[in-house]
Amino acid sequence: MPFSTAECAWHNTRVKVFNRTLVGLRGFEFGKTKETEYLYAAGDEPIDIQTGNKGYPVTLKILKYELDDMNDAARAAGYEDITEVPHEAVVITCLYKKKASDPIRTVTSTGVKFSDIKAGMDQGAKFDEVSLPALSMKTVFL
């Protein structure tokens, strides 16, 4: 049940990280995965489908200044950068609706651990977009 920016109108969307609304948000994706594989026995056809562990990947696409602000907040809390912040301390909340008349929907990821931070720029670029991959302990879609 992945959720991405294709399903919402931007003017009705708010994403909060570290209790701060990301103004420089360019995109996001919240997901839920479940290990799934065929069970084989005699013959070459599967006899069942088995499921296993769950996972909750998260990706935020933000402008570089948002990454700088997040790293500043992490340093103010005594960490080197956002990859050092313990996952227990990070919650991401996304509020969205497709149209103004629709009810507000919420995606909440708790126990979020940012795994990578990278920065770069291309010649002629008008802005600097950064993707922040993360893992979440749980994502709830309401």
Secondary structure, DSSP 8 states (H G I E B T S, - for coil): --EEGGGS-GGG-EEEETTEE-TTEEEEEE--EEEEEEEE-SSSSEEEEEEEEEEEEEEEEEEHHHHHHHHHHHHHTT-SSGGGS-GGG-EEEEEE-SSTTS--EEEEEEEEEE--------TT-SS-EEEEEEEEEEEEE-
